[in-house]
Amino acid sequence: MALKTQVDPQLVRAHGIAALVTLLIAITFGIIVSLQFIAPDLTGSVLPLGWGRLRYAHTQGIMLGWLGNAFFAFMYHAVPVLTGSAVTSKRLGIWLFAIWNFAVMLPGWILVLSGVSQPLEWAEFPLVTDLFIVIALAMAAVQFLPPFFRRSLEKLYVSSWYIIGALVFTFLAFPMGNIAPEFVPGAAGAAISGLWIHDAVGLFVTPLALAILYFVIPASTGRPVFSHFLSMLGFWGLFFWYPLNGTHHYVFSVIPMEAQFTAIAASALLGVVVVMVVTNLMLSQRGAGLIPKEIALRFVSMSVVFYLIVSVQGASQAQMALNQTIHFTDWVVAHSHLAMMGFATFAGIGGIIHAWQRIPAARYNAKALEWAYWLLVIGISVMMIDLTIAGVIQGKLWQTSAPWLESIRASEPYW
């Protein structure tokens, strides 16, 4: 175990607070967007508060603002503990914090709300913002990767592998998904964008969330991970299959069927990989109880459950028989929220709590965390079930060739 002095509490605290601030802002955008489904004239003719612009601000705020800062806060605690040495530079950390929040998030939100954006899912911030994200990702690699390579790679713990994989592959995949589609027209550009839709989740969000799960569970239970072999199998399965399955967003499209079939098969195989990972994580927390008493472990434990549900759901909805019914419906909205606000958010909260509890003289309200846990579990569960039902109803109505407005009227009670 590394000395506590190797962890810089100021950087943990800075990114932790930034994560919560950006989360509240992004969630506010999402609430206004959701209210517009039942009150379309809620914001009148104020263009920055229109549905499309707020939706872009909401999704980028969740992925980059909330989860990005949460993952940085966790890594500033975990990397020194995992490697026994400090991150590269505190000054670099200050610059990374400033660029991520004041050269990416703040101007990104301002530009999107002003109508300057990219029509690309999970890549809505404009190109000028993307350039700063690439710079920040390069800085993150310089900040967090060297400590791992100062020691033998054969001795790296599984969380270390996930952190390394996320930083390397996100840096490579981000320009592909956010910049290349601007210069590649038609179906080819859409295919590249489709790959990024899942690379954003699979190469950035998922590995860093899993790094938290594999770190917090043994740290909280005092027991080692159940199977190192299964953890490595899950790691390589994730990074091999996930980049292939993004094309399942374009099933029944003009993209060549070979690419579609590859994505469908990769989605199914990834579902098998996830079952192995979840089995390993659940067995690693045996004895902690169904609802663990330790609050960080409780959030992480629920993240594991959501991870299983959302991954099996994703593998299923990629199959043509189901895809033809639920594609473009609220089923997909439920699925994406279960991934980002269920699995990833619960992991992010667990990681922040675990790191925060170890900051000297840090304060937190245990009762508030207890309330937050139950409100979030109930809220995301109700939302997911509600929108899943709405999606099935919408899809069935569309298949009957009923007028579009009929599906809108049928959806209104669920909205």
C-alpha positions in Angstrom: 0.0 0.0 0.0 1.3 3.4 -1.0 1.9 6.1 1.6 -1.0 8.5 2.0 1.4 11.4 1.1 1.6 10.1 -2.4 -2.1 11.0 -3.0 -2.7 14.7 -3.7 -5.9 15.4 -1.8 -6.4 18.8 -3.5 -6.7 17.3 -7.0 -9.1 14.7 -5.7 -11.1 17.4 -4.0 -11.1 19.7 -7.0 -12.3 17.1 -9.5 -14.8 15.6 -7.0 -16.4 19.0 -6.5 -16.3 19.8 -10.3 -18.0 16.4 -10.9 -20.9 17.2 -8.6 -21.3 20.7 -10.0 -21.3 19.6 -13.6 -23.7 16.7 -12.7 -26.2 19.1 -11.2 -26.0 21.4 -14.3 -26.3 18.5 -16.7 -29.2 17.0 -14.8 -31.0 20.4 -14.8 -30.7 20.4 -18.6 -32.1 16.9 -18.7 -35.1 17.8 -16.5 -36.0 20.8 -18.7 -35.7 18.5 -21.8 -38.0 15.9 -20.2 -40.6 18.5 -19.2 -40.8 19.7 -22.8 -42.3 16.3 -23.8 -45.4 17.1 -21.8 -45.2 20.9 -22.0 -43.7 21.7 -25.4 -44.0 25.5 -24.9 -42.3 25.5 -21.5 -39.4 27.6 -22.6 -41.2 29.5 -25.3 -39.1 30.8 -28.1 -35.8 31.0 -26.1 -33.5 29.2 -28.5 -30.8 28.3 -26.0 -33.4 26.4 -24.0 -34.8 24.6 -27.0 -35.1 20.8 -26.9 -32.2 20.0 -29.3 -29.6 22.3 -27.8 -30.4 21.3 -24.2 -30.3 17.6 -25.2 -26.7 18.1 -26.5 -25.7 20.0 -23.4 -27.2 17.3 -21.2 -25.4 14.3 -22.8 -22.0 15.9 -23.1 -22.4 17.2 -19.5 -23.0 13.8 -18.2 -20.2 12.0 -20.0 -17.5 14.7 -20.0 -18.5 16.9 -17.1 -19.8 14.5 -14.5 -18.2 11.2 -15.4 -14.9 12.7 -16.7 -14.3 14.6 -13.5 -15.4 11.7 -11.3 -13.0 9.4 -13.0 -10.1 11.9 -12.7 -10.9 12.3 -9.0 -10.8 8.6 -8.5 -7.6 8.2 -10.5 -5.8 10.8 -8.4 -6.5 8.6 -5.4 -6.1 5.1 -7.1 -3.0 5.5 -9.2 -0.7 6.4 -6.3 -2.2 3.6 -4.3 -1.8 1.1 -7.1 1.7 2.1 -8.1 3.3 3.3 -4.9 4.3 6.5 -6.6 2.8 9.9 -7.2 1.3 11.1 -10.5 3.6 12.9 -12.8 3.1 16.5 -11.7 0.7 18.6 -9.6 1.2 21.5 -12.0 0.2 19.3 -14.8 -2.8 18.3 -12.7 -3.9 21.9 -12.3 -3.6 22.5 -16.0 -5.6 19.4 -16.8 -8.3 20.5 -14.4 -8.4 24.0 -15.9 -8.5 22.8 -19.5 -11.1 20.1 -18.8 -13.5 22.4 -17.0 -12.8 25.8 -18.5 -11.6 25.1 -22.0 -13.9 22.1 -22.6 -17.0 22.0 -20.4 -17.8 25.7 -20.0 -17.2 26.9 -23.6 -18.6 23.6 -24.9 -21.9 24.3 -23.1 -21.9 27.9 -24.2 -21.3 27.0 -27.9 -23.9 24.2 -27.9 -26.6 26.4 -26.3 -25.7 29.1 -28.8 -26.4 26.7 -31.7 -22.8 25.8 -32.6 -22.5 22.0 -32.4 -21.9 18.7 -34.3 -24.9 16.5 -35.2 -23.1 13.5 -33.9 -24.2 11.4 -30.9 -21.9 11.5 -27.9 -19.8 14.0 -30.0 -22.0 17.1 -29.9 -19.4 19.6 -28.8 -18.0 21.5 -31.8 -14.5 20.9 -33.4 -12.8 23.7 -31.5 -13.8 22.0 -28.2 -12.8 18.6 -29.5 -9.2 19.9 -30.0 -9.0 20.8 -26.3 -10.4 17.4 -25.4 -7.6 15.7 -27.4 -5.0 17.9 -25.6 -6.6 17.1 -22.2 -6.6 13.3 -23.0 -2.9 13.6 -24.0 -2.2 15.4 -20.7 -4.1 12.7 -18.8 -2.0 10.0 -20.4 1.2 11.9 -19.4 -0.2 12.4 -15.9 -1.4 8.9 -15.0 0.5 6.4 -17.2 4.2 6.8 -16.2 3.7 5.6 -12.6 2.4 2.2 -14.0 5.5 1.8 -16.2 7.9 2.5 -13.4 7.2 -1.0 -12.0 7.0 -4.4 -13.7 3.9 -4.7 -15.9 3.6 -8.3 -14.7 2.6 -7.0 -11.2 -0.1 -4.7 -12.3 -3.5 -5.1 -10.6 -6.6 -5.4 -12.8 -7.7 -1.8 -12.1 -4.4 -0.7 -13.4 -5.0 -2.5 -16.7 -8.4 -0.8 -17.1 -7.0 2.6 -16.4 -4.2 2.2 -18.9 -6.6 0.8 -21.5 -9.1 3.6 -21.1 -6.5 6.4 -21.3 -4.7 4.8 -24.4 -7.8 3.7 -26.4 -9.9 6.8 -25.7 -7.0 9.0 -26.9 -6.9 7.0 -30.1 -10.7 6.7 -30.6 -11.8 10.2 -29.8 -10.5 11.9 -32.9 -11.9 9.1 -35.1 -15.5 9.6 -33.7 -15.5 13.3 -33.2 -13.4 14.7 -36.0 -13.4 12.1 -38.9 -17.2 12.1 -39.5 -17.0 15.8 -40.3 -14.9 15.0 -43.4 -16.4 11.6 -44.4 -19.8 12.0 -46.1 -22.8 9.7 -46.2 -23.1 6.2 -44.8 -19.4 5.9 -44.2 -19.4 8.9 -41.9 -22.4 7.5 -40.1 -20.7 4.2 -39.6 -17.6 5.9 -38.1 -19.9 7.9 -35.8 -21.7 4.7 -34.8 -18.4 3.1 -33.8 -17.7 6.2 -31.6 -21.2 6.0 -30.0 -20.0 2.7 -28.4 -16.3 3.5 -28.1 -17.3 6.5 -25.9 -19.1 4.1 -23.6 -16.9 1.0 -24.1 -13.4 2.5 -24.2 -13.8 5.5 -21.9 -16.8 5.1 -19.5 -16.9 1.3 -19.0 -13.2 0.6 -18.3 -12.9 3.5 -15.9 -16.1 2.4 -14.1 -14.8 -1.1 -14.0 -11.5 0.1 -12.6 -13.5 1.7 -9.7 -15.4 -1.6 -9.1 -12.3 -3.7 -9.1 -10.6 -1.2 -6.8 -13.4 -0.4 -4.3 -14.7 -3.9 -3.8 -11.5 -5.5 -2.4 -10.5 -2.3 -0.6 -13.8 -2.3 1.2 -14.2 -6.0 1.9 -10.6 -6.7 2.7 -10.6 -9.7 0.4 -8.8 -10.2 -3.0 -10.7 -10.4 -6.3 -12.3 -13.8 -6.7 -10.5 -14.7 -9.9 -7.6 -12.9 -11.5 -8.1 -15.1 -14.6 -11.7 -14.0 -15.0 -10.7 -10.4 -14.5 -8.1 -10.6 -17.3 -10.5 -12.5 -19.6 -13.0 -9.7 -19.0 -10.5 -7.0 -19.8 -9.4 -8.4 -23.1 -12.9 -9.3 -24.0 -14.1 -5.8 -23.4 -11.3 -4.1 -25.5 -11.6 -6.7 -28.3 -15.3 -6.9 -28.8 -16.6 -3.4 -27.8 -15.0 -1.5 -30.7 -16.8 -3.9 -33.1 -20.4 -3.5 -31.9 -21.1 0.2 -32.6 -22.5 -0.7 -36.0 -25.5 -2.4 -34.4 -27.0 1.1 -34.2 -27.4 0.8 -38.0 -29.1 -2.6 -38.3 -31.3 -2.7 -41.5 -29.4 0.3 -42.9 -27.4 0.7 -46.1 -24.2 -0.2 -44.3 -22.9 -3.6 -45.7 -24.6 -6.6 -44.0 -21.2 -8.1 -43.2 -20.5 -5.1 -40.9 -24.0 -5.4 -39.4 -23.6 -9.1 -38.7 -20.2 -8.6 -37.2 -21.6 -6.0 -34.9 -24.6 -8.2 -33.9 -22.2 -11.1 -33.2 -19.8 -8.9 -31.2 -22.7 -7.6 -29.1 -23.8 -11.1 -28.2 -20.3 -12.1 -27.3 -19.8 -9.0 -25.3 -22.9 -10.0 -23.3 -21.2 -13.3 -22.4 -18.0 -11.4 -21.4 -20.1 -9.1 -19.1 -21.7 -12.1 -17.4 -18.2 -13.4 -16.6 -17.1 -10.0 -15.3 -20.2 -9.6 -13.1 -19.9 -13.1 -11.7 -16.3 -12.3 -10.7 -17.3 -9.0 -9.1 -20.3 -10.5 -7.2 -18.2 -13.4 -5.9 -15.5 -10.9 -4.9 -18.0 -9.1 -2.5 -19.4 -12.3 -1.0 -20.0 -11.9 2.7 -20.7 -8.1 2.4 -24.4 -8.7 2.3 -27.0 -8.0 -0.4 -27.0 -4.3 0.5 -23.6 -3.6 2.0 -23.4 -1.4 5.0 -20.3 0.5 3.8 -21.7 3.3 1.6 -19.1 3.3 -1.1 -19.3 -0.4 -1.5 -23.1 -0.1 -1.6 -23.0 2.2 -4.6 -20.5 0.0 -6.3 -22.5 -3.1 -5.6 -25.6 -1.6 -7.3 -23.4 -0.5 -10.2 -22.5 -4.1 -10.8 -26.2 -5.1 -10.9 -27.0 -2.3 -13.3 -24.0 -3.3 -15.4 -25.4 -6.8 -15.8 -28.9 -5.6 -16.7 -27.8 -3.0 -19.2 -25.3 -5.3 -20.9 -27.7 -8.2 -21.3 -30.3 -5.7 -22.6 -27.8 -4.3 -25.1 -26.8 -7.7 -26.4 -30.4 -8.5 -26.9 -31.6 -5.4 -28.6 -28.8 -5.6 -31.1 -30.4 -8.8 -32.5 -32.5 -8.2 -35.6 -35.7 -9.7 -34.2 -35.8 -7.3 -31.3 -34.1 -4.4 -33.0 -36.8 -4.0 -35.6 -39.3 -3.3 -32.9 -37.5 -1.1 -30.4 -35.0 0.9 -32.5 -35.7 4.7 -32.3 -38.1 4.1 -29.4 -37.9 5.1 -25.8 -36.6 1.6 -25.0 -33.2 2.9 -26.3 -33.5 6.0 -24.1 -34.1 3.8 -21.1 -31.1 1.6 -22.0 -28.7 4.6 -22.4 -29.8 6.1 -19.1 -29.4 2.8 -17.3 -25.9 2.7 -18.7 -24.8 6.3 -17.9 -27.0 7.2 -14.9 -27.2 3.6 -13.5 -24.0 1.6 -14.0 -21.5 4.4 -14.7 -22.9 7.0 -12.2 -23.2 4.5 -9.3 -19.6 3.5 -10.0 -18.5 7.2 -10.2 -20.2 8.0 -6.9 -18.7 5.0 -5.2 -15.2 5.9 -6.4 -15.6 9.5 -5.3 -16.9 8.5 -1.8 -14.1 6.0 -1.4 -11.4 8.6 -2.3 -13.2 11.4 -0.3 -13.3 9.3 2.9 -9.5 9.1 2.7 -8.9 12.8 2.4 -7.6 14.2 5.7 -10.3 16.2 7.5 -12.7 15.8 4.6 -16.4 16.1 5.7 -19.5 14.4 4.3 -23.0 13.6 5.5 -23.5 9.9 5.9 -27.3 10.3 6.2 -27.5 12.3 3.0 -25.5 9.6 1.1 -28.0 7.0 2.5 -30.9 9.0 1.1 -29.1 9.7 -2.2 -28.5 5.9 -2.7 -32.2 5.0 -2.3 -33.5 7.9 -4.2 -31.2 7.1 -7.1 -32.0 3.4 -7.1 -35.7 4.0 -7.1 -35.6 6.9 -9.5 -33.4 5.2 -12.2 -35.4 1.9 -11.8 -38.8 3.6 -12.3 -37.5 5.6 -15.2 -36.0 2.5 -16.9 -39.1 0.4 -16.5 -41.4 3.2 -17.5 -39.6 4.2 -20.7 -39.0 0.5 -21.6 -42.8 -0.1 -21.6 -43.3 3.1 -23.6 -40.7 1.9 -26.2 -42.5 -1.4 -26.7 -45.8 0.3 -27.2 -44.3 2.8 -29.6 -42.6 0.1 -31.6 -45.7 -2.1 -31.9 -47.8 0.9 -33.0 -45.2 1.8 -35.7 -45.3 -1.8 -37.0 -49.0 -1.5 -37.5 -48.4 1.6 -39.8 -50.6 3.6 -37.4 -50.3 7.4 -37.7 -47.3 8.9 -35.9 -49.6 11.0 -33.7 -51.2 7.8 -32.3 -47.8 6.7 -30.9 -47.3 10.2 -29.4 -50.7 10.0 -27.6 -49.9 6.5 -26.4 -46.6 7.7 -25.0 -47.9 10.7 -23.2 -48.9 8.9 -19.9 -45.3 7.5 -19.6 -43.7 10.8 -20.3 
